[in-house]
Amino acid sequence: MDKISLIGLTVGIAAILVGQVLEGGHISSLVQPTAFLIVIGGTLGAVMLQSPLRVFLDGVRMTRWVFVPPTTSHAALIEQTTAWSQVARKEGLLALEAQIGTLPDPFMRKGLQLLVDGVEPERLREVLEVEIDAWGGQMRQSAKVWEAAGGYAPTIGILGAVMGLIHVMENLSDPSKLGSGIAVAFVATIYGVGSANLIFLPVSKKLLAHIGNVISQREMLVDGLVGIANGDNPRIIENRMRGYVV
């Protein structure tokens, strides 16, 4: 569980609600189903219109990374790769074949399989880097679904505000309807700007950070596997991989 994401979301929303109360307002005045429907529904529709189905669905699935990020451990990967290099140095590359099936990550299994198959070091690097680039590009595109939502939401909020004001102007002769119309107008703007800056854009940035972390780990793995293929000393391989850890 990524506790800082949960804390950040809670602090952001709580600050707005507490500020509303301190100003003498009521939290209930911020609850406007109509404004919520306009902003969230309009934003969702705009994002779906601009995104291919696969990209949109991947972006939705990736949301769990905000609170449960993908498991990455540079230290564990360095230790494991160093152990592989020691085994390969003593017993040969084929001795690593038994470990392929025990790896949970498909990318690691593919890399180790190529190593065991005796693929040339440069060809090994080329194949795995192409996969890294393709995966990274696809994941970044999916993460930007949330960035797009952050761009559309404020504009849809303004649209909701204009609709609320139109409703007000149509009912100037009936004072009982003026309050609800004005409330929808201003709350729609709050929903649009608030959801963009408290949820959509931060989620996009968090997902891109996790994607970068996974890519860094995969690049580190490739460097280690190439070192094993070249027959480098395990200590050299370990030190080179540690250079990826900031």
N, C-alpha and C positions, 0 to 999 in steps of 0.2 A: 504493500500500500504506500503510495506516494503521499505522505502526510502533508507536505507543504502545499500541494494542490488543494487538498480539502480545507486546510487552514486559510489559504489565500482566498478561496471562493467564499468561505464563511465570513471572513473579515470584510471583504468588499461589500457583500450584501448587507451585513450587519451595520457597517458604517453609514450606508444610505438610510436604512430604516431608523437607526438611532438619531441621525441628523434630522430626519423628518419629525421625529417626536420632540427633539430639543427645540425645533423651530415652532412648536405648538401645533403641528399637524397631527393627523391620525393615520396610522398605517393602513387602515381600511380604505383610505382615499386613494392609495396607490394600487388597489386591487380593482382592475377594470377588465373584465373578460373580453369586451369588445375590442379594446385597444390591444390586448394580448393576441387575439385572433388575427387582427389586421397585421401586426408586426411579425409575429412568428409564422403565420400562414403565408404572408406575402414573401418573407425572406426565404422560407422553405421552397416555395414555388419558383422563385428566381434562381436559387442554387440548383434545383433539379433541372431547370431549363438549360442552364449553361453547362451542366456536367453530364458526361456519358454515364450510363447506369452503373457500370462496374466501378468507375471512379467514385461516384456518389456513395455506393454501398460500402466500398472499402473505407471511405472517409468516416462513415457512421460507425463501422466496426472498430476503427482505430480509436474511437473515443475512450474506450476502456484504458488505453495507455496513459491517459491523463492521471488516473488514480492507481492503475496497476501496470506500470511500465514493463516493457520487455526485459527479461532477465539478461543482464550483461555483467560480466566480471572479468576485467582485464587481467587481474592478478591470477585468477584461476586458469584463464586461457594461456597465459605465459607459462604457468607451472605445467599444464598439460602438454603444451607444444614442446617444452624443454624435455619432458619425459619421453615424448615420441622421438625426439632427436637422439636421445641417449640409447633408446632401443634400436633405432635404425643404424646407429653407429656401431653397435655391438653385434646385432643379429641380422641386419639387412632390412630393406624396406618391406619385404614380404611379411616380416614378423608383425607389422602393424595391421595386417588385414583383419585379424580377429577383433580389433577394436572398432572397426567401422560400424558394425551393427549396434554397438552400445551408445553411439552418439545420438542425442535427441535432435540436434540441429541439422536439417537437410544440407545446408551449405557446408558445414563441417564434414559431413559424410562424403559429400561430393569432392571436396578438396583432398581429403585423406585417400579416397579411392583413386583419384588421379595420381597422387603421389605413389601409392602402392603399385599402380599400373606402369610406373616408370616413365611418365610423361616428362618431356624435357622441361627444365626449370622455367624458361621464358614462355614456353607454350602453356605451362601450368598457370603462370601469372596472368597471361593474356586471357585464358578461358575464364578464370575466376573474377578478374576485374570487369570483364564484360557483364557477367552476372550481377556483380555489385552495382555497376552503373545502371543496369536495367531495373533492378529492384529499387534502388534509390530514387530513380526518376519516377517510377510508378507510385511509390510511397509519398514522395513530396507532392505529386499532383493530387493525391487523395487528401493529404493534410491541408492543401490549399482550398479545399471545399469549405473549411471553417473560416479561412481568411476571406473568401468570397462572401460568406454569410456576414462577416464583420463589416464588409463594405456596403452590402445592400441594406442591412438592418436600419441604420440611421436614416437613410433615404425613405424607406418604407414607413418609418416612424413619423417623418415629416408629412408623408402622404396621409397617414392616419390623423395627424393634427389638422391638416387642411379639411379632411372629411368631417372632423368634429366641428370645425368652425363653420362649414357649410350648413351643418345641422343646426347650429346656433342661429345663423342668419335666417334660416327658414322658419324658425320658431320665435322670432323676436316678439311676436304678439302674445306668446304663452310663456310667461316667466318661469313656470314650473319645469319647463324642459331645457332651460338655458344652462342650469348647473351641470346636468349630465353631459351635455354636449361639450362644454368647456373642459370638463374633467377628462373626457375621452381624448380631446385635442392635446392637452398637456401631458397626460399619462402616456399616450402613444409615443410622444417624443422621448420621454424618459425610458420607455421600454426599448425603443430603437437604439438610442445612444448607449444605454446601460448594458443591454445584451451584447452589443458589439464590443464594448471596451472591458466588460467584466467577464464575458464568457467566450464569445466566438474568436476574437483575435488572440487572447491568451491561450486558448486551447490549440489554435493553429501553431503558435510559437512553441508550445510545449511538445507537440507532436513532432515538429521539425527538429527540435533538440534531441528527442529520443531516436529519431531516424539517423541523425548525424552520429550519435553514440554507437548505434549498431553498425553503421558503415565503418567507423573508426576501428571497431573490434574486428570486423571482417577483413579490413585491409591489414591489420596487424597479424591476423591468422595467415593471410596469403604470404606476407613477408616471412613468417616462420616456416611455412611449408616449402617455400622456395629455398630457404636456407638449408633445410633438411635435404632437399633434392640436390643441392650443390655440395652436400657433404661438409657443411660448415661445422665448426666446433659448437657443441651445445651452449657453452658459455657465451660465445659470440651471438648466437641466435637469441638467447635470453636478453642480453644487453641491448640488442637492436630492437627487440619487441618492447622493451621497457621505455624506449624513446617515444612511443606513442602515448604513454601515460603522463599526463600533465600533473 
